[in-house]
Amino acid sequence: MINYIWIVMTLIGLLFAAINGRMKEVNEAIFQSANEAVTICIGLISVLVFWLGMMRIAQETGLLNKLSALFKPIVLKLFPEVPADHPAIGYILSNMIANMLGLGNAATPLGIKAMEQLKDLNGGSSSASRSMITFLAINTSGLTLIPTTVISIRMNYKSLSPTEIVGPTLLATCCATIAAILIDRYFHRRRTKKGVK
């Protein structure tokens, strides 16, 4: 559906430009944007590779296991229906840690694997379980300690202080994550009172 929306918006834009005789500006914008996109992608790749390498080092040294052990009690409280030794817990922890380091691209496959495991735990049902809803809420709010992607973009655009975004990002994502958990719990309690599973 989203693809159709983008296609329609693009066609409307091109039609509007053709009617108003501004196709030259559209062509210039397309090529300039393509150039900027390549530049940004190369910058993002370098930062992503660096942080993925750091995650690999953390994994090899056991730091990742220590971080997982630190967050595991919190995750078990947030997902009481998931057994402590279930593979979903490992994927959820890995996803959360990757998100905290601002590695959204690395976190996505881990999040998909976590959802698959939670769906299996839900008996393969097409309806979302409580754990799936909680995971989606937490993953969407995305607590971030180091916003690597934003720092990289700011560096590409020659920001004088590309890391000044760290504090506001941490504050904003903390508030978003707390709000997501509270809203999730509120609606779960409401559904439980109504007797809806």
Buried (B, 14 or more C-beta within 10 A) or exposed (E): EEEEEEEEEEEEEEEEBEEEEEEEEBEEEEEEEEEEEEEBEEBBEEBBEEBBEBBEEBEEEEEBEEBBEEBBEEBBEBBEBBEEEBBBBBBBBBBBBBBBBBBBBBBBEBBEBBBEBBBEBBEEEEEBBBBBBBBBBBBEBBBBBBBBBBBBBBBBEEBEEBEEBBEEBBEBBBEBBEEBBEEBEEEBEEEEEEEEE
